[in-house]
């Protein structure tokens, strides 16, 4: 326990609250609070939801996490994430009290940041990911947040926040067999597909943009993201198609063209294969009227 902790009914708790600056909010993700706690024997959180993302580090002790119909045993050096609006519950082993550190954060690319360290709403726990080097970075973040000078420096907060994810990404990618030096070009290839998926691009073009050979790109992309590049492109097209069907009155031919299909027939075939429903029927189910011309 340190001098910054206060005693609450179920825990000893320290929380540093941040007010994100306009500059922070212009980026993809930003920290909202930083904290740590020591559980008391009856410490039990939830079931409840959170408005933010919480990245939580198990420093000592053991317990149970339940989220999204999955149950995880919590052990020292585990890292897990609580996702916004997803019900969660976790509690300590009364004979082995949990000691945790946490970062609450938000932003339109927060989910992407978590994907880079292997955490998703359906896989929200990673065993043994907290290393001594990462713990040193966390301690440095606490020193910054606890100091009068560092409390209001948005650039300092962002630097520490992204450094933590950088260290986690190296550890997670190394564990999954992904060369950490590949993260930059993998991200470059992914971003290329996200921007140009509706322009008839191929995996070869994405690999060329990333600067590697197609087979190697496909292998490393699948290791990093759990999906092949060609399926990723299809997912992007289908996501956009569903939004256009649900939210606009564009004709089916216009939607086919908008998401990169050469004609209505190939779009309809791909959409039905992906969703199990033809696009015209899907739109009717969503409560929209079909325009064919």
N, C-alpha and C positions, 0 to 999 in steps of 0.2 A: 504494500500500500504506500502511496506517496502523498505529499502535502496537498495536492490538488484534488484528491478524492473526497467525496462527501458520502455519508452513510444514508442509504435509503432502506426502506423496509425489507427488500429482497436482495440487496447488493450494495457494494461499495462502488461508486461511480465517479468518473471524471469525463466531462464533455467540453470540448472547445467548439463554440458555435462560430460559423463564418457567415458573412454577408457577401454573397457573390457580386463582383463588380460587373459593370456592363461589358467590360472586356472579356471576363470569364464566360459570361453568358453568350457571347458571340461565338464561342468555340463549341466543340462537340460534347464536352463533359466537364464538370467542375465539382469540387468538393463543397459540401454543405456543413458537415461537422466531423470532428475527429474525437474518438473517445476510447476508454478502456474501462473494464470493470472486473470485480472479483465477486463471484456469486456467493450467496448464503445458501445453506442446505435446501431451503424451500424455493429457490429461484426457478421460475417457470414463466416463460413468455408465450402468450397466445392461448388458443388460436386467434390470429388477427392478421391484418394486412398493413403494409407501409406505403406511404406516398412516394418514397424514394428508393433508390438502390442502396443496399447496405453490404459492403464487403467486410467480412468478419474473419479474424485470425484467432485460432485457438492457441493460447500461449501455454496454458497448463490445464490439467484436469480432464474430465470426460463428461459426456452427456449424450443427448439424443436431439436430432433435428428432423422435423417432418415438414415437407413442402411439396406441393404439386403431386400428391399421392405417392411420394417416395419417402423412405425413412433411412437416415444415415446415423451411424455411430460416430460421435465426435471424439477425437483424440488430439493430443498435443501436436502442433504444427499443421493441423488441418486448416483449410481455407474454404469458406462457403459464402454464398451470396443470397440475400433476401431480395426478391424481385417485387417491384411495385404492383399493388393490387392483386398479388398472389398470396393466398392464405398460407401462413406458416406457423409453426410451433416449435419451440426448443426449450430444453431444460437441463439442469445439471444433475450429475450423479451426486447425491448428498454425501457420499463417502469420498469423493474425488472432485472437489469443487472447481468449476470452470473459471479460468482467468482468460479474458478475451480483450482484443483491441478491435476497433472498427472504424470504417470510413463510410459516411453517408454521402451520396453524390447523385447528380442528376445530369440531364443533357440528352439531346436528340441522338447522339452517337454513343451513349452509355452502354447500350446493349452490344454494340460492335466492339467496344473496348473489352467487355467481359468475354466475348467470343474469342478474342485473341489470347486469353489465358485459359480457355477451355471450359468456361462456365456459361450455361444457358438455363432458361427456366426449367428444362427437363433434365438437366444435369448440373445441379447447383452446388455440388460439393467436390472438393479435390483433396485427397488425403496426403498429408506430409509435404505440402508445397511450401510451407514457411521455412526459409533457410536462415542461418545466422546472419548472412549478409543482408537479407531483406529485413530482418529484425533491427539491424543497425539503421537502415533507412527509415523505418517506422519511428524509431527513437529520435532520430534527427527531426522528423516531421513534428513530433510532440514538442521537442525543444523550441522549434520555430513557433508553434501555435501558443505555447505557454509564455513566450517572451513578449514584453510590451512592444518592442520594435517589430517583431515578426508577425504579430497578430493581424495587422491590417495590410500586409503586402500580398496583393493578388498574384503577382508573378512568382513569388516565393511559394505560395500555396500550390499553384499550378505545376511548378517545377517538381515539387516533392510528390504530388499526386501522380504525375505521369512517370516519374522515376520508379515509383512503386509498381505500376503496371508494366513498365519496361522490365524490371527484375522478375516479376511474376511470369511475363511472357517468355523470357529466356528459359526459366525453369520448366514451365509447362511444355514448351515446344521441344526442349531437350528430352524430356520424359517421353513425349509422343514420337520421337524419332525424326523430328523436323529440325533441320539445321537452323539455329537462331539467326544466322547471317542471311537466311532466305526470307525472313519476315518482310523486309522492305520490298523486295521484288514481288513477293506473293501479294502483298497489299496493293502494289501498283497494278498487278494483273487483275486483281479483284475489282479495284476501282474502275479500271478500263471497261470491264464487263458491265458494271453497274451504270456507267454513263452511256455506253454505246450498244447495249443489248438489243435495242430496237432497230439497229442499222444493218442487220444481216451479218454481224460479225461471226467469226469462227473461233474455235479454241486456238487454232494456229495463230490467228491475229493477236489474241490475248497473250499467248506465249511469246510472240515476237515483240510485243510491246513491253513485256516484263524482261525480255532479254535472255530467254532460255529456250531450250528445245521443247517441243510440244509434249513428248512423253514424260520428260522430267517435270514439266510444269503440272501436268495432270496428276502425277504421283504425289508431288509435294503439296499441291492444293487439296487433294483428298485427305492427306494426313492432317493438314492444318485445320480444315473446315468440315470434314466429314461428308463431303459431297463432291462429285466430279465437276469439272468446269462446265461441261455440256449440260448437265442437269441444273447447275446453278443458273446458267443463262435461261433455261426453260422456266425455272422458278420465277425469275425476274419478269419474264414475259407474261406468265400466267397471273402473277400478282397484279401487274398493271392492267391486264385484260379484265380481271374481276372488278377492279376499282372502276374502270370505264363502263362496264356493264351495269354496275350498281349505281353509279353517281352521275352518269351523263346520258344524253339521248342520241349519242353517235350511232350511226348504222353499224351493223356487224362488219361490213366491208371496211368502213372507216377505222374500226377498232383493230381489225386484222392488219391493216396497213400501219397503224400507229405503233403496234408492238412488234413489227418486223416480219410479218408473214406475206408472201408474194400474192396470195389470193385467199378468198373466203373459205374455200374447200380445205386447204391445208391448215388454216387457223382453226376451223371447226373440228377437224379431226384431232388436232393436237390438244385443244381445249377439252374435248370429251375424254380423250385418253388420260388427261391429267386430273380432271375433276369427276369423271363419271357421268357428266351431264352436258348435253349440247349447249352452246352459248345462248341460243334463243330461249331455250327452256330455263336456263339459269337466270336470265334476266327476268323472265316472267315470275319465277319463284321469288325474286327479290322485289317484286312489285312494280316493275317498269314495263312499259309497252315497247314492243320491238318495232323498229323502222328498218325495212329492208333496202330502201333506196336512199 
